[in-house]
Amino acid sequence: MSSPSADSTTSLTLNSTIVASGFASDGSPATGQVPSLTSTNNFINFCLTYPNLPNTNGSQVTTGSCNSAPMGAIPSIQNIPSVKIISPKYGDTVQPNTELQVSFAVQNMEVGAPVDPQVNYLSAPQQLNNQGVIKGSAFMVVEELSSLTDTQPGNPQTFSLFQGIQGAPVNGVLQGRITNGLPSGVYRLTMQLRASNRQPLLVSTPEHGSLGDMVYVRVYCWGRQQRRFCRKF
């Protein structure tokens, strides 16, 4: 591949040196697979095939849109990121309405690099830093469940908390805080890693471990003293 020209980021013409010839193949799908879409111009006009959808243009189009931004830079298999929630632990019971500290370890990811989601949502390719790891951010999501044995898929529009984790890791560990705690109940706490423009991470192989982590916790009062404390809320 040749070096980019001075106007490579503003030209409206596809540079022939970056045409992906493999995109012209439908993959000769085996049983259980479907043929891929094909293109000889890197799908640069793909969104014209969805004329009823507006362009994804940096804002959050909740009615649906079509995104023309390239997928971007993909890390090596050695640099696939991962995350592990350290605390609370799976199955922990915590006091309701009480500040909850959350910590999690992250590797192969430069976190703390989110863009403005009101202006630049999904509007640029995934980027790598000088060490070849994805630049992005980490998010904590809390959803209430009916019980620890709940088997119903949740409603993605309904959640108790969605919070970006600020700051850089210390010794590979990030800290989050649920300042006012949670009401009594059962919750799923998820840690998500995303690229800078809030898109899901892209990695170099389809077979890999989870890029996120979750724990299930119970929130309720136990013991006479604790129950007296909880009645104040």
FILUM-884497 format. One line per 10 residues: number of its first residue (from 1); their letters; for each residue x negated, y, z negated of C-alpha. Coordinates in Angstrom, 1 decimal. Last residue first. Layout:
N
NUM) a) X:Y:Z; ...
//
This chain:
233
233) fkrcfrrqqr) 34.5:5.5:-52.7; 34.4:5.7:-56.5; 35.9:2.2:-56.7; 32.6:0.9:-55.4; 30.7:1.7:-58.6; 33.2:-0.2:-60.7; 32.9:-3.1:-58.4; 29.1:-3.0:-58.7; 29.3:-3.1:-62.5; 31.7:-6.0:-62.5
223) gwcyvrvyvm) 29.7:-8.2:-60.0; 29.8:-8.0:-56.2; 30.7:-5.2:-53.9; 31.0:-5.7:-50.1; 29.1:-5.4:-46.8; 28.3:-8.7:-45.1; 25.5:-8.8:-42.5; 25.0:-10.4:-39.1; 21.7:-9.9:-37.4; 20.7:-8.8:-33.9
213) dglsghepts) 17.6:-8.7:-31.6; 16.8:-7.3:-28.2; 14.6:-8.3:-25.2; 15.6:-12.0:-25.6; 13.1:-14.5:-24.5; 12.1:-14.8:-20.8; 13.1:-16.5:-17.6; 14.1:-13.9:-15.0; 10.4:-12.8:-14.5; 8.7:-9.5:-14.1
203) vllpqrnsar) 10.8:-7.3:-16.4; 13.5:-4.7:-16.0; 14.8:-3.0:-19.2; 18.4:-1.8:-19.4; 18.8:1.9:-18.3; 18.7:4.7:-20.9; 16.7:7.1:-18.6; 13.6:6.4:-20.7; 13.9:2.6:-20.5; 16.0:0.7:-23.0
193) lqmtlryvgs) 15.4:-1.4:-26.1; 18.4:-2.5:-28.2; 18.6:-3.4:-31.8; 21.9:-5.0:-32.9; 23.7:-5.0:-36.2; 26.8:-7.2:-36.3; 29.1:-6.4:-39.2; 31.3:-8.0:-41.8; 33.4:-5.7:-44.0; 33.3:-3.2:-46.8
183) plgntirgql) 32.6:0.3:-45.5; 29.2:1.1:-44.1; 26.2:3.1:-45.4; 26.3:6.9:-45.6; 22.8:7.4:-44.2; 22.5:4.4:-41.9; 18.7:4.7:-41.5; 16.3:3.4:-39.0; 12.6:2.6:-39.3; 10.2:1.4:-36.6
173) vgnvpagqig) 7.3:-1.1:-37.2; 4.3:-1.7:-35.0; 1.8:-0.5:-37.6; 3.9:2.7:-37.9; 6.2:2.9:-34.8; 6.7:6.3:-33.3; 9.6:8.6:-34.2; 13.4:8.5:-33.8; 15.7:5.5:-33.5; 18.7:6.3:-31.4
163) qflsftqpng) 22.0:5.6:-33.2; 25.3:4.0:-32.2; 27.5:3.3:-35.2; 30.9:1.7:-36.0; 31.6:0.4:-32.5; 34.5:0.2:-30.1; 34.0:0.9:-26.4; 32.1:-2.4:-26.0; 35.2:-4.3:-27.1; 34.1:-7.5:-28.8
153) pqtdtlssle) 34.1:-11.0:-27.5; 36.1:-13.2:-29.8; 34.3:-16.0:-31.8; 34.4:-14.5:-35.3; 32.7:-16.9:-37.7; 31.0:-14.2:-39.8; 34.4:-12.6:-40.0; 36.7:-10.0:-38.4; 33.7:-8.2:-36.9; 32.5:-4.6:-37.2
143) evvmfasgki) 29.9:-3.3:-34.7; 26.6:-1.6:-35.5; 24.3:-0.5:-32.7; 20.7:0.6:-33.3; 18.8:2.1:-30.3; 15.2:2.1:-29.2; 13.5:4.2:-26.5; 11.6:4.2:-23.3; 8.3:3.8:-21.6; 7.6:0.3:-20.4
133) vgqnnlqqpa) 4.1:-1.1:-20.9; 1.2:-1.0:-18.4; -1.3:0.6:-20.8; -1.3:3.9:-18.9; 2.5:4.1:-19.4; 5.1:2.4:-17.3; 8.3:4.0:-15.8; 11.8:2.8:-15.0; 13.3:4.8:-12.1; 15.2:8.0:-12.5
123) slynvqpdvp) 18.8:9.2:-12.9; 20.3:6.6:-15.2; 21.5:9.4:-17.5; 19.5:12.5:-16.8; 21.9:15.4:-17.8; 24.0:14.2:-20.7; 21.6:11.4:-21.6; 18.7:13.9:-22.2; 15.6:11.7:-21.7; 14.2:9.1:-24.2
113) agvemnqvaf) 10.5:8.7:-24.9; 10.3:7.5:-28.5; 9.3:3.9:-27.7; 6.3:2.8:-25.8; 7.0:-1.0:-25.5; 4.8:-4.1:-25.7; 5.8:-4.9:-29.3; 8.5:-3.9:-31.6; 9.0:-4.6:-35.3; 12.3:-3.6:-37.0
103) svqletnpqv) 13.4:-1.7:-40.1; 16.8:-0.8:-41.3; 17.4:1.3:-44.5; 21.0:1.3:-45.7; 22.4:4.3:-47.5; 25.4:3.2:-49.7; 29.0:3.2:-48.7; 29.3:-0.6:-49.2; 26.6:-2.6:-51.0; 24.7:-5.1:-48.9
93) tdgykpsiik) 25.0:-8.9:-48.4; 22.3:-10.4:-46.2; 23.4:-13.1:-43.6; 20.5:-12.4:-41.2; 18.0:-10.1:-42.9; 18.3:-6.4:-43.4; 15.6:-5.9:-42.7; 12.9:-7.2:-40.3; 14.8:-7.0:-37.0; 12.6:-8.3:-34.3
83) vspinqispi) 11.8:-6.7:-30.9; 10.3:-7.8:-27.6; 8.6:-6.2:-24.6; 7.3:-8.0:-21.5; 3.7:-6.9:-21.2; 2.1:-10.3:-20.5; 4.6:-10.9:-17.7; 3.4:-7.8:-16.0; 5.5:-4.6:-16.3; 8.0:-3.4:-13.7
73) agmpasncsg) 7.9:0.1:-12.2; 11.1:1.4:-10.7; 14.6:0.3:-10.1; 15.1:2.8:-7.4; 17.7:5.6:-8.0; 20.7:5.3:-5.6; 23.3:4.6:-8.4; 26.9:4.1:-7.5; 29.7:5.4:-9.9; 32.3:4.2:-12.4
63) ttvqsgntnp) 35.1:6.0:-14.2; 32.8:6.8:-17.1; 30.6:8.9:-15.0; 27.9:9.8:-17.5; 25.9:12.7:-15.9; 22.6:12.3:-14.1; 24.0:12.0:-10.6; 25.4:8.5:-10.2; 27.0:9.2:-6.8; 30.8:9.0:-6.6
53) lnpytlcfni) 32.5:5.7:-5.9; 35.2:5.3:-3.1; 32.6:5.1:-0.4; 31.0:2.0:-1.9; 29.0:0.7:1.2; 27.5:4.2:1.5; 25.9:3.5:-1.9; 23.4:1.2:-0.2; 21.8:3.9:1.9; 18.3:3.4:0.7
43) fnntstlspv) 18.8:-0.4:0.5; 15.0:-1.0:0.9; 15.2:-0.3:4.6; 15.4:-3.9:6.1; 18.2:-4.9:3.8; 19.8:-8.1:2.6; 22.4:-9.0:0.0; 21.5:-12.2:-1.7; 23.2:-15.5:-0.9; 25.0:-17.2:-3.7
33) qgtapsgdsa) 23.7:-19.9:-6.1; 25.3:-23.0:-7.5; 23.9:-25.3:-4.9; 20.8:-23.7:-3.4; 20.6:-20.3:-1.8; 18.5:-19.7:1.3; 17.2:-16.5:-0.3; 19.2:-13.9:1.7; 16.1:-12.7:3.3; 15.6:-9.1:4.5
23) fgsavitsnl) 14.6:-7.9:1.0; 11.4:-9.9:1.4; 10.1:-7.3:3.8; 9.9:-4.7:1.0; 9.4:-1.4:2.9; 6.7:0.5:0.9; 4.3:1.2:3.7; 7.0:2.3:6.0; 7.6:5.5:3.9; 11.4:6.1:3.7
13) tlsttsdasp) 12.3:9.5:4.9; 13.9:12.2:2.8; 10.5:13.4:1.6; 10.5:15.1:-1.9; 8.4:12.6:-4.0; 6.1:11.7:-1.1; 5.4:15.3:-0.3; 1.6:15.2:-1.1; 1.2:11.8:0.3; 1.3:8.6:-1.8
3) ssm) -1.7:6.3:-1.5; -1.4:3.4:0.9; 0.0:0.0:0.0
//
